[in-house]
Amino acid sequence: MNGGKLIARIASVVAVAMALYHMWVIAFGPPQAYIFRGTHLAFALALIFLLYPISTKADGKRRFVWIDILLSAGAVLGLGHLFLNYNYFIDRIIYIDDMTPLDIVAGIAMVVVVLDATRRVIGWALPLTALAFMGYALFIDKMNPMTLLDQLYMTTEGIFGSTLGVSASYVTIFVVFGSFMERTGTGQLFMDFALSLTGRQAGGPGKVSVISSSLFGTISGSAVANVMVDGPITIPLMRRTGFPKHFAAGVEAVASTGGQMMPPIMGAAAFVMAEFLGVPYAKVALWALIPSLLYYAACFGAVHFEAKRHGLVGLPREEVPRLWRVLGERGHLFIPVAVILGGMLLGYSAPYCALAGTLACFPVAFLRANTREGLRWHLIWEAMEDGAKNALAVAMACACAGLVIGSITLTGLGITFTNVVITLAQSSLLLALALTAVAGIILGMGMPTTPAYIVMVSLMVPAIMKLGVIEPAAHMFAFYFAILSAITPPVALAVYAAASLAKADIWKAGWASVRIGAAGFVVPFMFVYEPALLAIGDWQTILQSAATATIGCLALAAGLHGYFLRRAVWWERAALVLGALLLIFPGWTTDLGGLALIVIVGIAQKVSPRAVAETTS
């Protein structure tokens, strides 16, 4: 057996052991926080050094170099010191008891290892951000280096902080659940289900992309992963029915990006939010429900209006599966998701529900012959292996984010930044929100959603809360804009992935994504000004706000895509966009004004049904 195969087999065993360890912990209870988080990090680092070499040979095979060995030794030293001297860690008084030479060497090694491992998995952006904040603490705030190292390594306010705890407790099991769902054929169910609902409608394949991508968010927390799973099917279908290449790429990118904000199983940052706010994950999912539906309603509307404007039709009847047949043959594969949803509604913890859903996947798939076919025991091993490997990026992002949070907490930079934002905004909430949105998009361009959200919570969220935004709305605002960076040029990873599949120009696809997902940029402002959209308040207000917001999102899509009941001329498009924006702000006056503008456009188009704007773009 050659070295490459041996390493692959070792990595496979370590990955399965990692998945089994997290499942065991959920079933029987976790050890102390330090030990649990340290073990989680140990598994992640072991896999990263096995799977992500610092150097490869010309033929693509990995090779060990001295720095791999040195960093692996650093990881063993940093984590070994924690495990072997656990009582010493918890008994010492931080900032008071001096660090021993072993503490210092192990701490420096741990920081360096975390930075390098994060770089290997998700690139330079987050490690450089962490280095910048640590540099600020040391060279601008003049922090004692030993105090900073104490905070980052020897407390639960740094590397082993609550963010790493979220990765260990929540994220890993949900990623494993997604892998189990994928291995049991649930992806085919999602695609067939979406096809049966909308395949024959105008722009049917685009609508299939919207629905299936929202469902794929259940088994993948990554916009790019959603694109690469869903896109190879939906993008060719959209192209075949007449959608331009760049628009097809934009639809797939926007629809896949929304998977992270779509309950019941959202992206990893949602679990971090639950931990930060000290609320059950189910409450975060409830807050996200109406905004995510608005996002997808607008995306669905964009596809519909674009298809109608170009006269595009759906797929032929013979290519569209019947809904009753899809549900009859594969509908039982929804049961694991129902198990998770039902468990959370009954008050069980999210990790426990995810474990129950995971354990239900293969037995449920065995219920019927058509889903049982092709299932083999080795798929369980592969599902656990893939789940652990897919969790590595989040694990390292959370560990490295601990370096950022530790530095910000120790220096008080968060308070300073809050004052700067308020000064720049001149006490204007709208301007402060705009600054926060821009910051979220910029941060999200260089790092995954979870660390981008964490940095925003540390720096920007306190500022908008100080200006009167309620805590859930402030956190959801940061969460949304950390996600939306995936479809915002110039660095839009979901767009890059979709454009490569569609063979479309990246810039055209990027601006198409912004137009299709325009409501996504507006919805966060809506729920800041009207918290009823987060299902906070009485049900009458919630339903009224949801109804007017839905009309506004659809009107915005109609205005931007130049079609309502027919092609729209310039003043109709302007009126639709203005009406949509008026519906954003709470209150009957603006709502009635917005509705009046939309009704006027509708009447004008009814009175003059012929398309008079053939050249409207």
Long-range contacts (C-beta under 8 A, 24 or more apart in sequence): 4-61, 4-62, 7-50, 7-62, 10-50, 11-47, 11-50, 11-51, 12-381, 12-385, 14-43, 14-46, 14-47, 14-50, 14-388, 15-47, 15-384, 15-385, 15-386, 15-387, 15-388, 15-389, 16-381, 16-384, 16-385, 16-388, 17-43, 18-43, 18-44, 18-47, 18-172, 18-388, 18-391, 19-172, 19-176, 19-384, 19-385, 19-387, 19-388, 20-384, 22-168, 22-172, 22-173, 22-176, 23-173, 23-176, 23-355, 23-358, 26-173, 26-351, 26-352, 26-354, 26-355, 27-355, 30-168, 30-169, 32-86, 32-90, 33-156, 33-160, 33-165, 34-82, 34-86, 34-89, 34-90, 34-156, 34-160, 35-82, 35-83, 35-86, 36-165, 36-168, 36-169, 37-156, 37-160, 37-164, 37-165, 37-168, 38-79, 38-82, 38-83, 38-160, 39-168, 40-164, 40-167, 40-168, 40-172, 40-395, 41-79, 41-114, 41-159, 41-160, 41-164, 41-395, 41-399, 42-75, 42-79, 43-388, 44-117, 44-391, 44-392, 44-395, 44-396, 44-399, 45-75, 45-79, 45-113, 45-117, 46-75, 47-388, 47-389, 47-392, 48-117, 48-120, 48-121, 48-392, 48-396, 49-75, 49-117, 51-389, 51-392, 52-117, 52-120, 52-121, 54-116, 54-120, 71-112, 71-113, 71-116, 71-117, 73-109, 74-109, 74-110, 74-112, 74-113, 75-109, 75-110, 75-113, 75-117, 77-105, 77-106, 77-109, 77-110, 78-106, 78-107, 78-109, 78-110, 78-113, 78-153, 79-110, 81-106, 82-106, 82-160, 89-154, 92-154, 94-150, 94-151, 94-154, 94-155, 95-147, 95-150, 95-151, 98-146, 99-146, 99-149, 99-150, 99-154, 103-153, 103-154, 104-146, 104-149, 106-153, 107-149, 107-150, 107-152, 107-153, 107-154, 108-149, 110-153, 110-159, 111-149, 111-152, 111-153, 111-159, 111-403, 114-159, 114-396, 114-399, 114-400, 114-403, 115-400, 115-403, 117-396, 117-399, 118-396, 118-397, 118-399, 118-400, 121-392, 121-393, 121-396, 122-393, 122-396, 122-397, 122-447, 122-448, 123-446, 123-447, 125-446, 125-447, 126-397, 126-400, 126-401, 126-446, 126-447, 126-448, 126-451, 127-400, 129-404, 129-443, 129-446, 129-447, 129-451, 129-455, 130-400, 130-401, 130-403, 130-404, 130-407, 133-403, 133-404, 133-407, 133-408, 133-413, 134-403, 134-407, 136-407, 136-411, 136-413, 137-407, 137-410, 137-411, 141-411, 141-413, 143-410, 143-411, 147-410, 148-406, 148-407, 148-410, 151-406, 151-407, 151-409, 151-410, 152-402, 152-403, 152-406, 152-407, 155-406, 157-402, 157-405, 157-406, 157-409, 158-402, 158-403, 158-405, 158-406, 159-399, 159-402, 159-403, 159-406, 160-402, 161-402, 161-405, 161-406, 162-275, 162-276, 163-272, 163-275, 163-398, 163-399, 163-401, 163-402, 163-405, 163-450, 163-454, 164-395, 164-398, 164-399, 164-402, 165-275, 166-268, 166-271, 166-272, 166-274, 166-275, 166-398, 167-268, 167-391, 167-394, 167-395, 167-397, 167-398, 167-399, 168-395, 169-271, 169-351, 170-268, 170-271, 170-274, 170-275, 170-281, 170-350, 170-351, 170-354, 171-221, 171-268, 171-271, 171-391, 171-394, 171-395, 171-398, 172-387, 172-388, 172-391, 172-395, 173-351, 173-354, 173-355, 173-358, 174-221, 174-265, 174-268, 174-271, 174-350, 174-354, 175-221, 175-387, 175-390, 175-391, 175-394, 176-354, 176-358, 176-383, 176-384, 176-387, 176-388, 176-391, 177-219, 177-265, 177-336, 177-340, 177-354, 177-357, 177-358, 177-361, 177-387, 178-218, 178-219, 178-220, 178-221, 178-265, 178-387, 178-390, 179-219, 179-383, 179-384, 179-386, 179-387, 179-390, 180-336, 180-358, 180-361, 180-362, 180-380, 180-383, 180-387, 181-218, 181-219, 181-333, 181-336, 181-337, 181-361, 182-219, 182-383, 182-386, 183-361, 183-379, 183-380, 183-382, 183-383, 183-386, 184-333, 184-361, 184-362, 184-364, 184-365, 184-371, 184-375, 184-379, 185-330, 185-333, 185-365, 185-371, 185-374, 186-219, 186-333, 186-336, 186-361, 187-216, 187-219, 187-229, 188-330, 189-326, 189-330, 189-331, 189-333, 189-334, 190-215, 190-216, 191-230, 191-233, 192-321, 192-326, 192-330, 193-323, 193-326, 193-327, 195-315, 195-320, 195-321, 196-320, 196-321, 196-322, 196-323, 196-325, 196-326, 197-323, 198-314, 199-314, 199-315, 199-319, 199-320, 199-321, 200-314, 200-315, 200-317, 200-320, 201-304, 201-314, 202-304, 202-307, 202-308, 202-312, 202-313, 202-314, 203-241, 203-243, 203-303, 203-304, 203-306, 203-307, 203-308, 203-312, 203-314, 204-241, 204-313, 204-314, 204-315, 204-320, 205-234, 205-237, 205-238, 205-240, 205-241, 205-243, 205-314, 205-315, 206-234, 206-238, 206-243, 206-248, 206-251, 206-303, 206-306, 206-307, 207-300, 207-303, 207-304, 208-234, 208-237, 209-234, 209-235, 209-238, 209-251, 209-252, 209-255, 209-303, 210-251, 210-255, 210-296, 210-299, 210-300, 210-303, 211-300, 212-255, 213-252, 213-255, 213-256, 213-258, 213-259, 214-255, 214-258, 214-259, 214-262, 214-292, 214-296, 216-256, 216-259, 217-256, 217-258, 217-259, 217-260, 217-262, 217-265, 217-266, 217-267, 218-259, 218-262, 218-264, 218-265, 218-337, 219-265, 220-259, 221-259, 221-260, 221-266, 221-267, 221-268, 221-394, 222-260, 223-253, 223-256, 223-257, 223-259, 223-260, 223-483, 223-486, 223-487, 223-493, 223-494, 224-256, 224-486, 224-493, 224-494, 224-497, 226-255, 226-256, 226-257, 226-259, 226-494, 227-252, 227-253, 227-256, 227-494, 227-497, 227-498, 227-501, 228-497, 228-501, 230-255, 230-256, 231-256, 231-497, 231-498, 231-501, 231-502, 232-501, 235-498, 235-501, 235-502, 237-315, 239-502, 241-312, 241-313, 241-314, 241-315, 242-310, 242-312, 243-306, 243-307, 243-310, 243-312, 244-504, 245-502, 245-503, 245-504, 245-505, 245-509, 246-499, 246-502, 246-504, 246-505, 246-508, 246-509, 246-512, 247-306, 247-512, 247-516, 248-498, 248-502, 248-504, 249-495, 249-498, 249-499, 249-501, 249-502, 249-504, 249-509, 249-512, 249-513, 250-487, 250-495, 250-498, 250-509, 250-510, 250-512, 250-513, 250-515, 250-516, 251-299, 251-302, 251-303, 251-512, 251-516, 252-498, 252-501, 252-502, 253-486, 253-487, 253-492, 253-494, 253-495, 253-497, 253-498, 253-499, 253-509, 253-513, 254-299, 254-302, 254-487, 254-494, 254-513, 254-516, 254-517, 254-520, 255-296, 255-299, 256-494, 256-498, 257-483, 257-484, 257-486, 257-487, 257-494, 257-517, 257-520, 258-292, 258-295, 258-296, 258-299, 258-483, 258-520, 260-449, 260-483, 261-288, 261-291, 261-292, 261-295, 261-479, 261-480, 261-483, 262-288, 262-292, 262-296, 263-288, 263-289, 263-292, 264-337, 264-340, 264-341, 264-344, 265-337, 265-340, 265-354, 267-449, 267-450, 267-483, 268-394, 268-449, 268-450, 269-449, 269-450, 269-453, 269-454, 269-479, 269-482, 269-483, 270-479, 271-350, 272-398, 272-450, 272-453, 272-454, 273-453, 273-475, 273-476, 273-479, 274-350, 276-457, 276-475, 277-471, 277-472, 277-475, 280-344, 280-349, 280-350, 281-344, 281-350, 282-344, 282-345, 282-350, 285-344, 286-535, 287-472, 287-476, 287-534, 287-535, 287-536, 288-476, 288-534, 289-535, 290-527, 290-533, 290-534, 290-535, 290-542, 290-546, 290-549, 291-476, 291-480, 291-523, 291-524, 291-526, 291-527, 291-533, 291-534, 293-546, 293-550, 294-519, 294-523, 294-526, 294-533, 294-546, 294-549, 294-550, 294-553, 295-517, 295-519, 295-520, 295-523, 295-553, 297-519, 297-550, 297-553, 297-554, 298-517, 298-518, 298-519, 298-520, 298-523, 298-553, 298-554, 298-556, 298-557, 299-516, 299-517, 299-519, 299-520, 299-557, 301-553, 301-554, 301-557, 301-558, 302-515, 302-516, 302-557, 302-560, 302-561, 303-516, 305-557, 305-558, 305-561, 305-562, 305-563, 305-564, 306-561, 306-563, 308-563, 309-561, 309-562, 309-563, 309-567, 309-616, 329-368, 329-370, 329-371, 330-368, 330-370, 330-371, 332-364, 332-367, 332-368, 332-371, 333-364, 333-365, 333-371, 335-360, 335-364, 336-360, 336-361, 336-364, 393-448, 394-448, 394-450, 397-447, 397-448, 397-450, 397-451, 398-450, 398-451, 398-454, 400-451, 401-450, 401-451, 401-454, 401-455, 404-451, 404-454, 404-455, 404-458, 405-454, 405-458, 408-458, 408-459, 409-458, 413-458, 413-459, 414-458, 414-459, 414-462, 415-462, 417-459, 417-460, 417-462, 417-463, 418-459, 418-462, 418-463, 418-466, 421-460, 421-463, 421-464, 422-463, 422-466, 422-467, 425-463, 425-467, 427-467, 429-464, 429-467, 429-468, 429-469, 429-528, 430-525, 432-463, 432-464, 432-467, 433-464, 433-469, 433-477, 433-524, 433-525, 433-528, 435-460, 436-460, 436-461, 436-463, 436-464, 436-477, 436-478, 436-481, 437-477, 437-481, 437-521, 437-524, 439-481, 440-478, 440-480, 440-481, 440-482, 440-484, 440-485, 441-481, 441-484, 441-485, 441-488, 442-485, 443-482, 443-485, 444-481, 444-482, 444-483, 444-484, 444-485, 444-486, 444-488, 445-485, 445-488, 445-490, 445-491, 445-492, 446-491, 449-479, 449-482, 449-483, 449-486, 450-482, 452-482, 452-485, 453-478, 453-479, 453-482, 456-481, 456-482, 464-528, 469-528, 470-531, 470-536, 472-531, 472-534, 472-536, 473-527, 473-528, 473-531, 473-534, 474-528, 476-524, 476-527, 476-534, 477-524, 477-527, 477-528, 480-520, 480-523, 480-524, 481-524, 484-517, 484-520, 484-521, 487-513, 487-514, 487-517, 487-520, 488-513, 488-514, 489-514, 515-560, 515-561, 516-557, 518-556, 518-557, 518-560, 519-553, 519-556, 519-557, 522-553, 522-556, 522-580, 522-581, 522-584, 523-549, 523-553, 525-584, 526-552, 526-584, 529-584, 529-585, 529-586, 530-585, 530-586, 532-586, 545-586, 548-583, 548-591, 548-594, 548-595, 549-583, 549-584, 551-583, 551-594, 551-595, 551-598, 552-579, 552-580, 552-581, 552-582, 552-583, 552-584, 552-594, 553-580, 555-579, 555-580, 555-583, 555-594, 555-598, 556-580, 556-581, 562-613, 562-616, 562-617, 564-601, 564-602, 564-605, 565-602, 565-605, 565-606, 565-609, 566-605, 566-609, 566-610, 566-611, 567-611, 567-612, 567-613, 567-614, 567-616, 568-601, 568-605, 568-613, 568-616, 569-612, 569-613, 569-616, 570-613, 570-616, 572-601, 572-604, 572-605, 573-616, 575-600, 575-601, 576-601
